[in-house]
Amino acid sequence: MTGEYLLIALTALLGLIVIAAAALRGWQGWLTLKTRELETHHRPEIEGGVGQGMARIEIADLKERIRKLEAIAAGVDL
C-alpha cells in the first residue's frame, strides 16, 4: 500500500518537474523574442539624422511656451 502511494507521489513530482521545465523554456524563448524586437526597433537619434530636426522643433516650441508663461507672469498681454 505504501509503495503505491510512493509511486503516485513520484509520478506527480516528475510531471510537475516536466511542466515547470517546459514553462521555463517557454519563458526564456519569450524573453529572447522580446530582446530581438527591442534590438531591431530603430528609434530616431537626437544627435544627427531625422531626429535632430524634430528635436529642434520641440525645443523651439518649448522656448515659445516659456516666453508666453514669462509674459503672463510679468502681466503682459500677448
Buried (B, 14 or more C-beta within 10 A) or exposed (E): EEEEEEEEEEEEEEEEEEEEEEEEEEEEEEEEEEEEEEEEEEEEEEEEEEEEEEBEEEEEEEEEEEEEEEEEEEEEEE
